[in-house]
Every structure is written in structure tokens, then in C-alpha cells.
Amino acid sequence: MSLLVVGSIALDTITMPGGKVYKNVAGGSCSYFIHSAYFWNRVRVVGVVGEDFPKKYIEGFKKCKADLEGLQVQPGTTFQWHGTYHQDMNNRDTDTPVFGVLGSFDPVLPRKYRDSKYVFLACSQPELQGKVLDQIDGSPFAVCDTIEIYIKESRKALDKLIRRCQGMIVNDAEARLISGDDNLVRAAGDIQKKYKLQFLVLKKGEHGGLLATKDGIIPFPAYPLAKIADPTGAGDCFAGGFMATLAKTGKTDLKTLRTAVVNATAAASFACEGVALSGLTKATPAQVRARAAQFAKMTRLG
């Protein structure tokens, strides 16, 4: 079924432990989502880039069979994100982003996108995320993400948005802020119940995460990697694999949610094995499916 993602597309500068710098590599939530979802389903994309965004990255989106009718190219510069990782790769310093054309982005859906059945609202102002839902016909299966600044400064709008969604994917720090509880098991369960979500995924990086549904809490590990090249975008890759699995099957029952966790974890692991998008672009669908099957066997999630 149709899958829509709305979010940022960026040019990232990533500094690795030891000082090696990768400048102006494709990043942003949509970029990672597209390359991850590709292994299971086509994606409709709504986003904005500046005139400086390299054509080779657009061609990369096309190779993933993404529908780019909703991608705007505007005069100005593309959103820029700069991150510097520490030795353990779990911590990084993030410079103040340069928003460029993203700062005035007004998401307008092409008419053919308005019948989208599955919608992922990548991190953005909750008012803009809500505006996207206003443009969708019927009742799509909507899932959202958010970050600390919106939880703290736009809480009323965020609460309203979450109640319009069927699912949510956030990290552990964000879940603690939303719930007000430092215990992640309680936080996950409380958020799921409070907003009457079909599911909540609480991400914990290299420690996996929690899947909360009305049936309870299911913990899951990360895929074990001997070497991590770059964890940038792993959460957006998880969201891409997760949502693409739901859209591919057209189901949201517990069994499918568990399978979505497996596929999402496999895709995210490939992302971590390369810098920026390279781990995903080098992976084949057969390799990703094989790793997902291995992970399902290891964890008995699938």
C-alpha cells in the first residue's frame, strides 16, 4: 500500500573520532527513510532542498524507486547538519544547524499523494506535521517522531498531534520527557496508553528498544555489530524499515509489528556499517532480507 514520508533532507558534515571529516554528504530523516524503506516498499516523498543539493543524491533517491513529485527544489541552500562523534560513538556534539530553505518549508502534498494509507511524520514542528494530516483523504495509519525542543516548547501542539496518530517512534530521552518518568518500561506503557496508540517504539541505540502495544511491552536488542562506522540516521532507517513493512503487508497486528521490528533493525544495522548512506547503498535486498531472517531466528521476534 502507499507510504508517504514527510521530513528533512540535508547536507551533513560528519566528524569521526580521530578527526576525519565527511563534508556535504546526503542526510536528513527523509534520505535515510527512503534508502531503508526501499528494501520493502516504494515511498512518496515530501521535502525541500536548495539549489546546491547535488543531483547525484537525487539520482540515489530515484534508484530507490522513490516517488519525488513532492520534493521541492527552491532557491537557497539545503538544510545543513554538523555532528562530531566521540570515541565510543554513543555520544556526539551537534553544531547549531543551518536551516536554509527548510526554515520556511510549507509541506504541500501533490494531489495523488492524498490517498496515502501509511504516513510517517518525521521530526518537524508539530503544527507542520498536523498540516500534513489535514491534507490526507480518509484516515491514514499515521506515525510520528519528535525531538526535545518540541516536547519542551510546543507541548500542546505535540499532544494534539500524537492523538491524531496510531503510532509513535521516539528515543529513550524523548520518551522520558514526554512521560515524565525515568523508568523506560513505565514510560513506554504510559505513553501508549495515554494517547491510545496502537504501538510505541522506544529506541535505545545500541541497546535495541521497546515495542509497547495494548498487549504489553516487548523488548528487542540491536543487531550485534563488531564494528560501527557511523550511527548517523540509524533511527530514521529504523522508521523506514518499520513503516515499509506495514505498508507492504497492509497489516498492523502484533505479528506484523514484530516483523517490522526485525526488518527495521536489520536495515538500521547496515546503515551503521557505512558512513552516511553508504552502508545502505552498498547493501542488496537479498543481504538485508538474509540479515532480517537471521535476526528473527536469533531473537525469535519474527
KACOR-V29213 format. One record per backbone hydrogen bond with DSSP energy under -1.0 kcal/mol. CO is the residue of the C=O (numbers start at 1). NH is the residue of the N-H. If there is no record, write none. Layout:
co->[CO | CO]
nh->[NH | NH]
This chain:
co->[2 | 3 | 4 | 5 | 6 | 8 | 10 | 11 | 12 | 13 | 14 | 15 | 16 | 20 | 22 | 25 | 27 | 28 | 29 | 30 | 31 | 32 | 33 | 34 | 36 | 37 | 37 | 43 | 44 | 46 | 47 | 49 | 50 | 54 | 54 | 55 | 56 | 57 | 58 | 59 | 61 | 62 | 67 | 68 | 70 | 72 | 76 | 77 | 79 | 80 | 81 | 82 | 83 | 84 | 86 | 91 | 93 | 98 | 99 | 100 | 102 | 110 | 111 | 113 | 114 | 117 | 118 | 119 | 120 | 120 | 121 | 125 | 126 | 127 | 128 | 129 | 130 | 132 | 133 | 140 | 141 | 142 | 142 | 143 | 144 | 147 | 148 | 149 | 150 | 154 | 155 | 156 | 157 | 158 | 159 | 161 | 162 | 166 | 166 | 167 | 168 | 170 | 171 | 172 | 173 | 174 | 175 | 176 | 183 | 184 | 185 | 186 | 187 | 188 | 189 | 190 | 191 | 192 | 200 | 201 | 202 | 203 | 204 | 205 | 208 | 209 | 210 | 211 | 212 | 213 | 216 | 218 | 220 | 231 | 233 | 234 | 235 | 236 | 237 | 238 | 239 | 240 | 241 | 242 | 243 | 244 | 245 | 246 | 253 | 254 | 255 | 256 | 257 | 258 | 259 | 260 | 261 | 262 | 263 | 264 | 265 | 266 | 267 | 268 | 271 | 272 | 272 | 275 | 277 | 278 | 284 | 285 | 286 | 287 | 288 | 289 | 290 | 291 | 292 | 293 | 294 | 295 | 296]
nh->[118 | 44 | 120 | 46 | 122 | 30 | 27 | 81 | 25 | 83 | 22 | 85 | 19 | 16 | 14 | 12 | 10 | 32 | 33 | 34 | 35 | 36 | 37 | 38 | 39 | 40 | 41 | 67 | 5 | 7 | 72 | 74 | 53 | 57 | 58 | 59 | 60 | 61 | 62 | 63 | 66 | 65 | 45 | 71 | 47 | 49 | 51 | 101 | 11 | 98 | 13 | 95 | 15 | 93 | 89 | 86 | 84 | 80 | 102 | 103 | 105 | 113 | 114 | 116 | 137 | 141 | 4 | 143 | 6 | 122 | 145 | 129 | 130 | 131 | 132 | 133 | 134 | 135 | 136 | 142 | 119 | 166 | 167 | 121 | 169 | 151 | 152 | 153 | 154 | 158 | 159 | 160 | 161 | 162 | 163 | 164 | 165 | 198 | 199 | 144 | 201 | 203 | 175 | 176 | 177 | 178 | 179 | 180 | 187 | 188 | 189 | 190 | 191 | 192 | 193 | 194 | 195 | 197 | 212 | 170 | 210 | 172 | 207 | 208 | 204 | 220 | 202 | 218 | 200 | 216 | 213 | 211 | 209 | 234 | 237 | 238 | 239 | 240 | 241 | 242 | 243 | 244 | 245 | 246 | 247 | 248 | 249 | 250 | 257 | 258 | 259 | 260 | 261 | 262 | 263 | 264 | 265 | 266 | 267 | 268 | 269 | 270 | 271 | 272 | 274 | 229 | 230 | 278 | 281 | 282 | 288 | 289 | 290 | 291 | 292 | 293 | 294 | 295 | 296 | 297 | 298 | 299 | 300]
